[in-house]
C-alpha cells in the first residue's frame, strides 16, 4: 500500500509521517519511508538543485526536475517495496506537482499536468493520501520560524493557488484523499489517520508494543 502525505509547507506533514512510521514499527508492520524530492542518489542531487535559493529555475524546468526525481524514486524504491508487500509512506507525491507547479506556478492546464504526473509515476498512484489543510495565515507564521529555501518563496497568491489546487484534488478524488485539519493537535490527527488505516484493513486495531516491550494502549 502506498500512503502519501500532502499539504502546504508548515502544515505538519513531517510530524504525522514520523508518528505513523513509529507506530507501524511498533505494531510490526513492514514499511519504508521516502521523501520527495529525494530517496535515491539521483533524486537527492536533484533535491539540492531544487531547494537552492541562489538558482533561478523556470517553471517548466522545475516540473521536469521534480518529475525526474520522482520517476527514479518510483523505479528504485517504491515499485520494489510494493511488489514485496511492504507499506510505503511518502512525504509528497504527484499531488504536490499538480498543486505547486500546476497551481502555484500556473504551469499548464490542470488536466494536462495531472495526466503527465500520472505518467511520470509509471502508473502507480497512492492508495490513500492524507492532506493536512492549514489556513494560509497560519502557514505563514509557521514558515517564518524556518530556514527558507527556493520552494518556499513565491509571488503574491502563490500559496493561495496551491491550497486551492489541493482543495480541487480532494473534491475530485474523495475516495483517495482524506482532508485533515492541521490546526488540531498532532495526537488527534494521528488518531484519525490510524483509525482510517484500520478501517481500510491496512493495520490491525489491537495494541502494539513499543521498543521496551510494553503494550501501547
C-alpha positions as semicolon CSV with decimal commas, in nm:
position;residue;x (nm);y (nm);z (nm)
1;X;0,000;0,000;0,000
2;X;0,126;0,346;-0,093
3;X;0,032;0,618;0,154
4;X;0,119;0,979;0,076
5;X;0,112;1,295;0,284
6;X;0,038;1,633;0,128
7;X;-0,015;1,993;0,231
8;X;0,136;2,338;0,205
9;X;0,469;2,398;0,376
10;X;0,429;2,419;0,752
11;X;0,116;2,202;0,769
12;X;0,276;1,937;0,992
13;X;0,333;1,657;0,741
14;X;0,672;1,560;0,882
15;X;0,532;1,522;1,233
16;X;0,248;1,296;1,118
17;X;0,472;1,084;0,898
18;X;0,714;1,029;1,186
19;X;0,432;0,938;1,425
20;X;0,284;0,690;1,179
21;X;0,624;0,538;1,097
22;X;0,696;0,483;1,467
23;X;0,356;0,326;1,532
24;X;0,384;0,097;1,230
25;X;0,724;-0,012;1,353
26;X;0,584;-0,080;1,700
27;X;0,299;-0,285;1,551
28;X;0,539;-0,494;1,344
29;X;0,415;-0,361;1,009
30;X;0,681;-0,380;0,738
31;X;0,713;-0,032;0,593
32;X;0,955;0,215;0,438
33;X;0,960;0,593;0,444
34;X;1,065;0,803;0,145
35;X;1,053;1,174;0,072
36;X;1,014;1,391;-0,232
37;X;1,222;1,503;-0,394
38;X;1,483;1,254;-0,275
39;X;1,511;0,896;-0,162
40;X;1,772;0,787;-0,418
41;X;2,122;0,909;-0,504
42;X;1,998;1,081;-0,820
43;X;1,685;1,221;-0,656
44;X;1,880;1,369;-0,364
45;X;2,107;1,552;-0,607
46;X;1,801;1,690;-0,784
47;X;1,663;1,795;-0,445
48;X;1,970;2,004;-0,371
49;X;1,922;2,186;-0,701
50;X;1,551;2,246;-0,649
51;X;1,593;2,387;-0,299
52;X;1,891;2,610;-0,378
53;X;1,772;2,972;-0,329
54;X;2,060;3,103;-0,539
55;X;1,928;2,938;-0,858
56;X;1,671;3,074;-1,096
57;X;1,471;2,781;-1,231
58;X;1,188;2,821;-1,478
59;X;0,851;2,665;-1,400
60;X;0,889;2,403;-1,673
61;X;1,244;2,315;-1,565
62;X;1,115;2,282;-1,208
63;X;0,841;2,046;-1,323
64;X;1,086;1,829;-1,516
65;X;1,337;1,815;-1,231
66;X;1,069;1,704;-0,985
67;X;0,945;1,450;-1,238
68;X;1,292;1,307;-1,297
69;X;1,346;1,265;-0,924
70;X;1,003;1,103;-0,882
71;X;1,045;0,855;-1,167
72;X;1,377;0,741;-1,023
73;X;1,226;0,706;-0,676
74;X;0,936;0,501;-0,807
75;X;1,157;0,267;-1,009
76;X;1,429;0,228;-0,748
77;X;1,238;0,228;-0,419
78;X;0,858;0,240;-0,438
79;X;0,789;-0,027;-0,701
80;X;1,016;-0,290;-0,539
81;X;0,874;-0,220;-0,193
82;X;0,514;-0,253;-0,309
83;X;0,598;-0,571;-0,501
84;X;0,741;-0,712;-0,178
85;X;0,419;-0,635;0,008
86;X;0,565;-0,352;0,214
87;X;0,376;-0,038;0,310
88;X;0,529;0,276;0,162
89;X;0,497;0,614;0,333
90;X;0,581;0,901;0,101
91;X;0,635;1,262;0,206
92;X;0,474;1,422;-0,102
93;X;0,400;1,261;-0,438
94;X;0,243;1,373;-0,765
95;X;-0,026;1,581;-0,593
96;X;0,250;1,822;-0,492
97;X;0,343;1,874;-0,857
98;X;-0,019;1,934;-0,953
99;X;-0,058;2,184;-0,667
100;X;0,279;2,360;-0,668
101;X;0,378;2,363;-1,035
102;X;0,027;2,342;-1,179
103;X;-0,150;2,571;-0,934
104;X;0,124;2,776;-0,770
105;X;0,339;2,830;-1,080
106;X;0,038;2,834;-1,314
107;X;0,206;2,584;-1,544
108;X;-0,035;2,428;-1,793
109;X;-0,392;2,310;-1,765
110;X;-0,495;2,112;-1,458
111;X;-0,595;1,809;-1,668
112;X;-0,267;1,809;-1,861
113;X;-0,039;1,831;-1,559
114;X;-0,245;1,568;-1,378
115;X;-0,212;1,323;-1,668
116;X;0,157;1,398;-1,706
117;X;0,216;1,342;-1,334
118;X;0,046;1,001;-1,350
119;X;0,266;0,908;-1,646
120;X;0,580;1,002;-1,452
121;X;0,496;0,752;-1,176
122;X;0,470;0,462;-1,423
123;X;0,102;0,420;-1,346
124;X;0,147;0,399;-0,969
125;X;-0,097;0,607;-0,763
126;X;-0,143;0,637;-0,385
127;X;-0,391;0,408;-0,217
128;X;-0,452;0,679;0,041
129;X;-0,348;1,043;0,062
130;X;-0,366;1,247;0,381
131;X;-0,399;1,617;0,304
132;X;-0,322;1,842;0,600
133;X;-0,522;2,158;0,545
134;X;-0,384;2,472;0,703
135;X;-0,513;2,829;0,665
136;X;-0,268;3,046;0,473
137;X;-0,214;3,290;0,760
138;X;-0,117;3,006;0,995
139;X;0,114;2,858;0,734
140;X;0,291;3,194;0,702
141;X;0,353;3,206;1,077
142;X;0,488;2,851;1,083
143;X;0,716;2,907;0,786
144;X;0,854;3,226;0,939
145;X;1,040;3,024;1,202
146;X;1,210;2,800;0,945
147;X;1,512;2,849;0,724
148;X;1,374;2,935;0,381
149;X;1,451;2,756;0,058
150;X;1,367;2,831;-0,302
151;X;1,038;2,638;-0,294
152;X;0,910;2,844;-0,001
153;X;0,926;3,166;-0,199
154;X;0,663;3,279;-0,444
155;X;0,474;3,576;-0,577
156;X;0,153;3,712;-0,427
157;X;-0,114;3,443;-0,426
158;X;0,135;3,159;-0,477
159;X;0,040;2,962;-0,166
160;X;-0,327;3,052;-0,203
161;X;-0,328;2,896;-0,551
162;X;-0,151;2,588;-0,414
163;X;-0,411;2,549;-0,140
164;X;-0,695;2,594;-0,389
165;X;-0,549;2,325;-0,615
166;X;-0,518;2,086;-0,323
167;X;-0,885;2,154;-0,247
168;X;-0,975;2,067;-0,605
169;X;-0,783;1,740;-0,588
170;X;-0,965;1,649;-0,266
171;X;-1,305;1,732;-0,418
172;X;-1,240;1,528;-0,732
173;X;-1,090;1,225;-0,555
174;X;-1,273;1,188;-0,222
175;X;-1,222;0,810;-0,217
176;X;-0,844;0,858;-0,209
177;X;-0,784;1,189;-0,033
178;X;-0,861;1,235;0,335
179;X;-0,859;1,601;0,441
180;X;-0,733;1,667;0,794
181;X;-0,747;1,988;0,995
182;X;-0,382;2,077;1,051
183;X;-0,477;2,310;1,340
184;X;-0,584;2,016;1,553
185;X;-0,334;1,857;1,791
186;X;-0,076;1,616;1,643
187;X;-0,213;1,333;1,859
188;X;-0,569;1,394;1,737
189;X;-0,459;1,398;1,374
190;X;-0,256;1,081;1,421
191;X;-0,555;0,909;1,581
192;X;-0,768;0,993;1,279
193;X;-0,503;0,857;1,043
194;X;-0,462;0,535;1,239
195;X;-0,838;0,487;1,264
196;X;-0,871;0,535;0,889
197;X;-0,592;0,288;0,812
198;X;-0,752;0,038;1,048
199;X;-1,085;0,075;0,866
200;X;-0,903;0,013;0,537
201;X;-0,757;-0,307;0,679
202;X;-0,404;-0,174;0,634
203;X;-0,319;-0,211;1,005
204;X;-0,453;-0,409;1,297
205;X;-0,669;-0,248;1,564
206;X;-0,505;-0,431;1,856
207;X;-0,248;-0,298;2,097
208;X;0,110;-0,285;1,980
209;X;0,431;-0,297;2,174
210;X;0,693;-0,029;2,190
211;X;1,067;-0,090;2,186
212;X;1,068;-0,158;2,562
213;X;0,814;-0,437;2,520
214;X;0,526;-0,267;2,700
215;X;0,181;-0,253;2,547
216;X;0,077;0,069;2,375
217;X;-0,282;0,136;2,473
